[in-house]
Amino acid sequence: MSQESPSGPQATNATASDSTDTSNEHSTLGAYVTGGAEFNRDTNYIEDRITHDGRPGINGEPGWPVEPGRYRLIAARACPWANRAVIVRRLLGLEDSISLGQPGPTHDARSWTFDLDPGGVDPVLGIERIQSAYFRRFPDYPRGITVPAIVDIASGAVVTNSFPQITLDFATEWTRFHRVGAPDLYPEHLRAEIDSVSKRVFTEVNNGVYRCGFAGSQEAYGSAYTRLWTALDWLEERLTGQRYLVGDTITEADVRLFTTLARFDAVYHGHFKCNRQKLTELPALWGYARDLFQTPGFGDTIDFVQIKQHYYIVHEDINPTRMVPQGPDPAGWLEPHGRESLGGRPFGDGTPPGPVRLGEEVSPGHGAA
């Protein structure tokens, strides 16, 4: 079975010092699609957690204490799983506590590179590719070199790449450092429902689009396609009568769905063949997606140019020409959504986040404006 990590193929035996590829040695061809097989995601991550008391993990993993300024979040704009962490960090106001490094939109079979930074080097970690932080901790790390990843700045070693847990810990373990007015994205009385909805969204939608795109046979694709659209129909019905997925405020569940919806028409509809309908043809989901996009902390993290560059250039298995499409026109994301009529309070008793941190803005012409 093909094993693929959230935003990159499995690590190769390349060393951390490898930085410039002058041949096809590190091509991603064959990394994503296995002929005749359905796509199965490798969900084994580095499960270390950063907690308020630095307690060890349930299996004896080392504990990492919450300490402002100690850690750096590495999260490429292109990656939907990393995009979640960027959104939650911004909604909660953790910019002063956890710095942000953003690799460029493409990578080879080794890992993401900091090619957008001066000299191609992350200015805090001093490395050219995130692979180096993984190898600093695990010299023979055998799995996918993925983002998001949190790195211990002093040692330069990766702490965790468990994207589902990172955002939950931002919401529950870093509370001392949340901004005044930060929303409760994981309210205790709704956690069971958030977890249930999020599980279906992950298996059928977040990962469902990848099962379509990386299917190795017509049969595998057909099965994945049916499952995806069954779930999207369920979401369309659910969101017809309520503004948010769970309760009357934005929660973790909305963040998790949003990053897939933001990429749907630009990438998944065509590139991954998820083409029964476009997002813009689903009234409730399209209105919901625009509602969130226009909420501070969501749309201001979306870089459509980098998103398209990542998928269409990196996935040589399904786009060997590596041509990046011009469309679709993103201007529709700013059209009125009318979802206020359903009620709801986006931030509950809290307030919206302030302006995007200087240096973390989406480049002009890369968003919807």
Disulfide bonds with the S-S distance in Angstrom:
none
